[in-house]
Amino acid sequence: MRITDIREKTVSIASRIANAYIDFSKMTCSVVAVVTDVVRDGKPVVGFGFNSNGRYGQGALMRDRFIDRVLSAAPQTLVDHERSNLDPFAIWKALMTNEKPGGHGERSVAVGTIDMAVWDAVAKIEGKPLYRLLADRYRDGVFDDKVWVYAAGGYYYPGKDHAKLQDEMRGYLDRGYRVVKMKIGGASLDEDLRRIDAVLQVVGEGRNLAVDANGRFDLPTALAYGKALESYGLFWYEEAGDPLDYALQAELAQAYPAPLATGENLFSHQDARNLLRYGGMRPERDWLQFDCALSYGLVEYLRTLDAMKELGWSSRRVVPHGGHQMSLNIAAGLHLGGNESYPDVFQPFGGFADGIRVESGYVGLPDVPGVGFEAKAALHDVMRPLAQ
């Protein structure tokens, strides 16, 4: 049993949308295939992966460093002999050979994307959906058959007035979502409050709306927004300041009584642990958004969940960023609190399996081996050529 090839292609997910910090006019994404010599249904098993939106494709890093480390390793060292399967932990160790501690930047995306493809292959070799495999290995077979999701949108783009913002949010409710999220920080505080008021006319109570500043604010601005938002009773106020400014986060938590959310731009279990130690996050109230595809993959994500547990946090307080099927499998298989969803943007990577509807804010998963990419036709059309 061995990996015979790892292939990457960079594809565009460009659009005219923008958040408070960046626009997506030149955004790219890496798609990866891990090809094995294991045969199922007359074909080699191929695992697929891709990185989450907001971080560019990482093909150069993969080709320069990471792919060759796996292909050069002795095949028997990458096998879980007890399970007659590939060993994601051994493969991860090979990927990270000769990498210094720290520096959790773009390499975490490159490794996380390959790791996703490895787990897809592992679940396919075992003949199980990934969420069932994870539940069997780590939760005595117990998994969630449906996962809470919210609709992320509300981006800024040219010509998008309040009426169009309302139409967007109304469309999410019509498709079964109960909580929606919108961007803030890309306009003045007064204008953002008018945008929030417009959305609340559609979704009703503040508990049905989350807002996301994408790390834009300094401390005075974060506090000013917090004071203005407090009366709304929002579902959460997300990533007010720089993701590594734990002092800002801690001071905001002292001043803002309603739920806060952050973590999507932390890429290691060490950074996640530091957020929980020093960022003032409140385990009974706040939300964590670590994204496995951006943070060295599921192997590292398991370490992050262990770090959370040691610090008194429930896995139910994690709602991963990214809106993709990998995080959905992790949420169902490892007892997380939910998953982000992108119904209209970052297609075909956003969203879930074809034919599975959102019902009262919850979504199910397909009963197919692996992550389930083959059950999302438009996404599989992008991935399939890498397997040929």
RODO-2510 file (C-alpha; in nm, 4 decimals, decimal comma):
residues 388
     n   res          X          Y          Z
     1     m     0,0000     0,0000     0,0000
     2     r     0,1441     0,3345    -0,0984
     3     i     0,0798     0,6815    -0,2316
     4     t     0,1844     0,6849    -0,5963
     5     d     0,1397     1,0551    -0,6680
     6     i     0,0215     1,3869    -0,5240
     7     r    -0,1117     1,6372    -0,7766
     8     e    -0,2117     2,0025    -0,7389
     9     k    -0,3805     2,2562    -0,9598
    10     t    -0,4612     2,6163    -0,8823
    11     v    -0,8074     2,7390    -0,9768
    12     s    -0,9712     3,0791    -0,9589
    13     i    -1,2489     3,1592    -0,7128
    14     a    -1,2398     3,5288    -0,8007
    15     s    -1,5438     3,7482    -0,7465
    16     r    -1,6269     4,1167    -0,6979
    17     i    -1,7130     4,0776    -0,3311
    18     a    -1,5117     4,2290    -0,0473
    19     n    -1,4979     4,2173     0,3293
    20     a    -1,3536     4,4827     0,5600
    21     y    -0,9956     4,3861     0,4760
    22     i    -0,9639     4,2277     0,1319
    23     d    -1,1432     4,1888    -0,1955
    24     f    -1,1670     3,8568    -0,3746
    25     s    -1,1006     3,9787    -0,7279
    26     k    -0,7849     3,7650    -0,7600
    27     m    -0,8546     3,4891    -0,5101
    28     t    -0,7304     3,1407    -0,5956
    29     c    -0,7604     2,7951    -0,4453
    30     s    -0,5473     2,4797    -0,4558
    31     v    -0,7109     2,1502    -0,5462
    32     v    -0,5126     1,8380    -0,4565
    33     a    -0,5382     1,4698    -0,5442
    34     v    -0,3573     1,1993    -0,3439
    35     v    -0,3373     0,8937    -0,5702
    36     t    -0,2902     0,5509    -0,4110
    37     d    -0,2290     0,1983    -0,5395
    38     v    -0,5322     0,0698    -0,3479
    39     v    -0,8053    -0,0434    -0,5863
    40     r    -1,1765    -0,0127    -0,5165
    41     d    -1,4424    -0,0866    -0,7789
    42     g    -1,1694    -0,1446    -1,0344
    43     k    -1,0055     0,1967    -0,9915
    44     p    -0,7234     0,3338    -0,7752
    45     v    -0,8464     0,5148    -0,4670
    46     v    -0,7867     0,8902    -0,4982
    47     g    -0,8324     1,1327    -0,2109
    48     f    -0,9195     1,4946    -0,2857
    49     g    -0,8730     1,8182    -0,0945
    50     f    -0,8804     2,1958    -0,1326
    51     n    -0,7983     2,4948     0,0820
    52     s    -1,0580     2,7269     0,2294
    53     n    -1,1425     3,0654     0,0859
    54     g    -0,9516     3,3711     0,1995
    55     r    -0,6080     3,2116     0,1597
    56     y    -0,4593     3,1804    -0,1860
    57     g    -0,3606     2,8566    -0,3604
    58     q    -0,0428     2,6975    -0,2276
    59     g     0,0842     2,5008    -0,5270
    60     a     0,4344     2,6475    -0,5180
    61     l     0,4889     2,5505    -0,1545
    62     m     0,3527     2,2028    -0,2158
    63     r     0,5796     2,1392    -0,5114
    64     d     0,8870     2,3012    -0,3579
    65     r     0,8701     2,1243    -0,0210
    66     f     0,5807     1,9113     0,0846
    67     i     0,4835     1,6723    -0,1933
    68     d     0,8319     1,5296    -0,2406
    69     r     0,8680     1,4540     0,1302
    70     v     0,5757     1,2138     0,1139
    71     l     0,6685     1,0573    -0,2182
    72     s     1,0292     1,0097    -0,1037
    73     a     0,9370     0,8425     0,2247
    74     a     0,9600     0,4637     0,2524
    75     p     0,6021     0,3514     0,1750
    76     q     0,5822     0,1147     0,4725
    77     t     0,6448     0,4063     0,7120
    78     l     0,3229     0,5746     0,5951
    79     v     0,0960     0,2760     0,6580
    80     d    -0,1272     0,2030     0,9571
    81     h    -0,0564    -0,1704     0,9601
    82     e    -0,3181    -0,2532     1,2245
    83     r    -0,5940    -0,1020     1,0115
    84     s    -0,4448    -0,1926     0,6699
    85     n    -0,4778     0,1687     0,5679
    86     l    -0,2719     0,4797     0,5190
    87     d    -0,1635     0,6534     0,8391
    88     p    -0,2546     1,0247     0,8329
    89     f    -0,0340     1,0954     1,1343
    90     a     0,2736     0,9375     0,9756
    91     i     0,2049     1,1221     0,6500
    92     w     0,1673     1,4485     0,8414
    93     k     0,5010     1,3837     1,0121
    94     a     0,6619     1,3309     0,6715
    95     l     0,5104     1,6533     0,5412
    96     m     0,6552     1,8475     0,8344
    97     t     1,0068     1,7001     0,8193
    98     n     1,2701     1,9760     0,8545
    99     e     1,0114     2,2419     0,9386
   100     k     1,0968     2,4626     1,2363
   101     p     0,8434     2,5253     1,5129
   102     g     0,6390     2,8426     1,4800
   103     g     0,5828     3,0350     1,1627
   104     h     0,2270     2,9119     1,1240
   105     g     0,1561     3,0970     0,8010
   106     e     0,1035     2,9800     0,4468
   107     r     0,2643     2,6398     0,5029
   108     s    -0,0255     2,5496     0,7306
   109     v    -0,2562     2,5892     0,4311
   110     a    -0,0386     2,3742     0,2050
   111     v    -0,0175     2,0958     0,4634
   112     g    -0,3857     2,1263     0,5554
   113     t    -0,4943     2,0847     0,1944
   114     i    -0,2863     1,7712     0,1425
   115     d    -0,4040     1,6377     0,4794
   116     m    -0,7673     1,6771     0,3675
   117     a    -0,6957     1,4639     0,0610
   118     v    -0,5218     1,2022     0,2764
   119     w    -0,8223     1,1654     0,5073
   120     d    -1,0541     1,1448     0,2060
   121     a    -0,8416     0,8554     0,0772
   122     v    -0,8279     0,6868     0,4194
   123     a    -1,2071     0,6939     0,4548
   124     k    -1,2526     0,5644     0,0989
   125     i    -1,0100     0,2779     0,1626
   126     e    -1,2101     0,1896     0,4744
   127     g    -1,5342     0,2238     0,2792
   128     k    -1,6934     0,4731     0,5187
   129     p    -1,8033     0,8355     0,5151
   130     l    -1,5364     1,0346     0,6965
   131     y    -1,7737     1,1400     0,9749
   132     r    -1,8452     0,7746     1,0552
   133     l    -1,4758     0,6874     1,0490
   134     l    -1,4004     0,9718     1,2916
   135     a    -1,6859     0,8731     1,5210
   136     d    -1,5698     0,5107     1,5216
   137     r    -1,2104     0,6046     1,6030
   138     y    -1,2649     0,8845     1,8526
   139     r    -1,6249     0,8773     1,9866
   140     d    -1,7204     0,5089     2,0230
   141     g    -1,9210     0,5299     1,7024
   142     v    -2,1436     0,8194     1,8130
   143     f    -2,1962     1,0908     1,5493
   144     d    -2,4468     1,3656     1,4729
   145     d    -2,6749     1,2773     1,1825
   146     k    -2,7360     1,6455     1,1186
   147     v    -2,5281     1,9574     1,1786
   148     w    -2,6367     2,3120     1,2578
   149     v    -2,5282     2,5582     0,9876
   150     y    -2,5555     2,9310     0,9310
   151     a    -2,5482     3,1206     0,6021
   152     a    -2,2453     3,3464     0,5575
   153     g    -2,2733     3,6385     0,3188
   154     g    -2,3499     4,0070     0,3428
   155     y    -2,0312     4,1051     0,1601
   156     y    -1,9688     4,4489     0,0195
   157     y    -1,9677     4,4877    -0,3566
   158     p    -2,0321     4,7724    -0,6007
   159     g    -2,3949     4,8691    -0,6296
   160     k    -2,5160     4,6549    -0,3401
   161     d    -2,7698     4,8720    -0,1602
   162     h    -2,9774     4,7848     0,1436
   163     a    -3,2555     4,6353    -0,0679
   164     k    -3,0146     4,3925    -0,2348
   165     l    -2,8671     4,3021     0,1011
   166     q    -3,2167     4,2270     0,2274
   167     d    -3,2938     4,0156    -0,0795
   168     e    -2,9784     3,8126    -0,0169
   169     m    -3,0700     3,7421     0,3428
   170     r    -3,4303     3,6649     0,2527
   171     g    -3,2979     3,4072     0,0084
   172     y    -3,1071     3,2321     0,2864
   173     l    -3,4152     3,2103     0,5032
   174     d    -3,6134     3,0722     0,2104
   175     r    -3,3541     2,7944     0,1762
   176     g    -3,3949     2,6829     0,5366
   177     y    -3,1314     2,8787     0,7285
   178     r    -3,2280     3,0398     1,0573
   179     v    -2,9085     3,2348     1,1336
   180     v    -2,7264     3,4527     0,8797
   181     k    -2,4006     3,6446     0,8895
   182     m    -2,2994     3,9762     0,7318
   183     k    -1,9802     4,1760     0,7002
   184     i    -1,9079     4,4948     0,8918
   185     g    -1,6069     4,7254     0,9065
   186     g    -1,5924     4,8042     0,5363
   187     a    -1,8069     5,1140     0,5839
   188     s    -1,8521     5,3705     0,8591
   189     l    -2,0066     5,2677     1,1886
   190     d    -2,3216     5,4647     1,1079
   191     e    -2,3594     5,2994     0,7684
   192     d    -2,2934     4,9540     0,9108
   193     l    -2,5648     5,0110     1,1697
   194     r    -2,8060     5,1073     0,8909
   195     r    -2,7098     4,7859     0,7080
   196     i    -2,7693     4,5837     1,0255
   197     d    -3,1096     4,7487     1,0767
   198     a    -3,2014     4,6615     0,7174
   199     v    -3,1093     4,2960     0,7669
   200     l    -3,2957     4,2761     1,0969
   201     q    -3,6109     4,3824     0,9127
   202     v    -3,5777     4,0511     0,7262
   203     v    -3,4413     3,8083     0,9875
   204     g    -3,6217     3,9504     1,2900
   205     e    -3,4411     3,9236     1,6214
   206     g    -3,0731     3,9936     1,6712
   207     r    -3,0139     3,6328     1,7736
   208     n    -3,0682     3,5433     1,4074
   209     l    -2,7789     3,7618     1,2894
   210     a    -2,4005     3,7421     1,3320
   211     v    -2,1591     4,0136     1,2179
   212     d    -1,7973     3,9774     1,1069
   213     a    -1,5310     4,2525     1,0996
   214     n    -1,2552     4,0270     0,9579
   215     g    -0,9951     4,1605     1,2005
   216     r    -1,0207     4,5187     1,0789
   217     f    -1,0497     4,7181     1,4004
   218     d    -0,8032     4,8672     1,6434
   219     l    -0,9068     4,8616     2,0081
   220     p    -1,0996     5,1943     2,0182
   221     t    -1,2943     5,1009     1,7045
   222     a    -1,3644     4,7487     1,8296
   223     l    -1,4998     4,8908     2,1532
   224     a    -1,7058     5,1572     1,9737
   225     y    -1,8681     4,8922     1,7546
   226     g    -1,9216     4,6737     2,0594
   227     k    -2,1029     4,9509     2,2423
   228     a    -2,3221     5,0175     1,9389
   229     l    -2,3967     4,6480     1,8819
   230     e    -2,4709     4,5547     2,2420
   231     s    -2,8395     4,6419     2,2313
   232     y    -2,9052     4,4212     1,9278
   233     g    -2,8426     4,0917     2,1097
   234     l    -2,6595     3,9467     1,8099
   235     f    -2,5749     3,5802     1,7673
   236     w    -2,2082     3,6843     1,7714
   237     y    -1,9640     3,9673     1,6996
   238     e    -1,6779     3,8113     1,5051
   239     e    -1,3048     3,8826     1,4747
   240     a    -1,3085     4,2465     1,5734
   241     g    -0,9283     4,2873     1,5752
   242     d    -0,6136     4,1227     1,4498
   243     p    -0,6387     3,7487     1,5209
   244     l    -0,3137     3,7490     1,7216
   245     d    -0,4009     4,0544     1,9317
   246     y    -0,5150     3,8615     2,2360
   247     a    -0,5023     4,1726     2,4542
   248     l    -0,7554     4,3471     2,2285
   249     q    -0,9792     4,0412     2,2361
   250     a    -0,9562     4,0201     2,6145
   251     e    -1,0429     4,3859     2,6635
   252     l    -1,3345     4,3591     2,4226
   253     a    -1,4642     4,0573     2,6142
   254     q    -1,4571     4,2628     2,9351
   255     a    -1,6659     4,5370     2,7739
   256     y    -1,9008     4,3398     2,5466
   257     p    -2,1408     4,1055     2,7282
   258     a    -2,2852     3,9246     2,4274
   259     p    -2,1154     3,6365     2,2407
   260     l    -1,7880     3,6884     2,0551
   261     a    -1,6350     3,4637     1,7881
   262     t    -1,2850     3,4299     1,6469
   263     g    -1,0185     3,1774     1,5496
   264     e    -1,0455     3,1263     1,1748
   265     n    -0,7031     3,2866     1,1218
   266     l    -0,5210     3,0854     1,3873
   267     f    -0,3317     2,8003     1,2274
   268     s    -0,1952     2,5778     1,5042
   269     h    -0,2960     2,4241     1,8335
   270     q    -0,0368     2,6463     2,0049
   271     d    -0,2030     2,9645     1,8767
   272     a    -0,5457     2,8286     1,9648
   273     r    -0,4249     2,7518     2,3172
   274     n    -0,2827     3,1021     2,3535
   275     l    -0,6150     3,2529     2,2473
   276     l    -0,7931     3,0560     2,5188
   277     r    -0,5279     3,1392     2,7785
   278     y    -0,4882     3,5108     2,7080
   279     g    -0,7736     3,6298     2,4835
   280     g    -1,0441     3,6571     2,7477
   281     m    -1,2693     3,4124     2,5632
   282     r    -1,5593     3,2840     2,7722
   283     p    -1,6287     2,9092     2,7374
   284     e    -1,9944     2,9353     2,8324
   285     r    -2,0700     3,2083     2,5786
   286     d    -1,8169     3,2554     2,2986
   287     w    -1,7482     3,0665     1,9762
   288     l    -1,4300     2,9327     1,8139
   289     q    -1,3890     2,9071     1,4363
   290     f    -1,0700     2,7115     1,3672
   291     d    -1,0603     2,5804     1,0095
   292     c    -0,8769     2,2507     0,9567
   293     a    -0,8030     2,3238     0,5892
   294     l    -0,6094     2,6356     0,6896
   295     s    -0,4451     2,4979     1,0036
   296     y    -0,2367     2,1938     0,9061
   297     g    -0,5376     1,9696     0,8588
   298     l    -0,7289     1,7244     1,0732
   299     v    -0,4189     1,5768     1,2386
   300     e    -0,3463     1,9171     1,3929
   301     y    -0,7168     1,9835     1,4521
   302     l    -0,7318     1,6866     1,6863
   303     r    -0,4507     1,8456     1,8871
   304     t    -0,6446     2,1719     1,8950
   305     l    -0,9538     1,9951     2,0289
   306     d    -0,7377     1,8312     2,2972
   307     a    -0,5949     2,1718     2,3947
   308     m    -0,9469     2,3104     2,4243
   309     k    -1,0564     2,0228     2,6456
   310     e    -0,7579     2,0741     2,8760
   311     l    -0,8619     2,4375     2,9194
   312     g    -1,2234     2,3556     2,9998
   313     w    -1,3820     2,4148     2,6605
   314     s    -1,6486     2,1951     2,5059
   315     s    -1,6070     2,0925     2,1429
   316     r    -1,9650     2,2162     2,0985
   317     r    -1,8302     2,5742     2,1109
   318     v    -1,6478     2,5178     1,7790
   319     v    -1,8180     2,6233     1,4558
   320     p    -1,5490     2,6014     1,1861
   321     h    -1,4886     2,8649     0,9225
   322     g    -1,4859     2,7668     0,5571
   323     g    -1,8275     2,6334     0,4699
   324     h    -1,6909     2,3125     0,3195
   325     q    -1,7613     1,9413     0,3393
   326     m    -1,4450     1,8562     0,5329
   327     s    -1,5461     2,0717     0,8283
   328     l    -1,8998     1,9351     0,8052
   329     n    -1,7660     1,5801     0,8445
   330     i    -1,5537     1,6859     1,1402
   331     a    -1,8506     1,8596     1,3006
   332     a    -2,0688     1,5498     1,2663
   333     g    -1,8013     1,2990     1,3646
   334     l    -1,6274     1,4870     1,6463
   335     h    -1,9209     1,6542     1,8268
   336     l    -1,8650     2,0153     1,7148
   337     g    -2,1255     2,2880     1,7449
   338     g    -2,1994     2,3444     1,3774
   339     n    -2,0485     2,4650     1,0535
   340     e    -2,0340     2,7751     0,8384
   341     s    -2,2087     2,7654     0,5009
   342     y    -2,1637     2,9699     0,1818
   343     p    -2,4810     2,9176    -0,0203
   344     d    -2,3962     3,1687    -0,2945
   345     v    -2,0231     3,2449    -0,2969
   346     f    -1,6946     3,0553    -0,3499
   347     q    -1,8638     2,8006    -0,5706
   348     p    -1,8289     2,5140    -0,6385
   349     f    -1,6216     2,4772    -0,3203
   350     g    -1,8782     2,6234    -0,0831
   351     g    -2,1880     2,4302     0,0087
   352     f    -2,2650     2,0665     0,0666
   353     a    -2,3758     1,7542    -0,1198
   354     d    -2,6313     1,7815    -0,3975
   355     g    -2,9875     1,7092    -0,2983
   356     i    -2,9353     1,7649     0,0745
   357     r    -3,1544     2,0479     0,1916
   358     v    -3,1112     2,2802     0,4867
   359     e    -3,4043     2,2206     0,7193
   360     s    -3,4675     2,4555     1,0119
   361     g    -3,0986     2,5461     1,0169
   362     y    -2,9637     2,1902     1,0003
   363     v    -2,8071     1,9895     0,7192
   364     g    -2,7402     1,6180     0,6775
   365     l    -2,4484     1,4377     0,5148
   366     p    -2,4330     1,1886     0,2287
   367     d    -2,3757     0,8212     0,3027
   368     v    -2,0822     0,7841     0,0607
   369     p    -1,7205     0,6878     0,1367
   370     g    -1,4765     0,9699     0,2055
   371     v    -1,5496     1,3388     0,2524
   372     g    -1,8322     1,3235    -0,0004
   373     f    -1,6919     1,5315    -0,2857
   374     e    -1,8333     1,2874    -0,5399
   375     a    -2,1821     1,3756    -0,4126
   376     k    -2,1346     1,7394    -0,5198
   377     a    -2,1244     1,7182    -0,8981
   378     a    -1,9913     2,0639    -0,9820
   379     l    -1,7039     2,0262    -0,7356
   380     h    -1,6233     1,6731    -0,8490
   381     d    -1,6033     1,8017    -1,2070
   382     v    -1,3172     2,0279    -1,0948
   383     m    -1,1410     1,7506    -0,9033
   384     r    -1,1882     1,4549    -1,1358
   385     p    -0,9261     1,5555    -1,3982
   386     l    -0,6533     1,5361    -1,1323
   387     a    -0,7274     1,1660    -1,0890
   388     q    -0,6811     1,0817    -1,4565
***
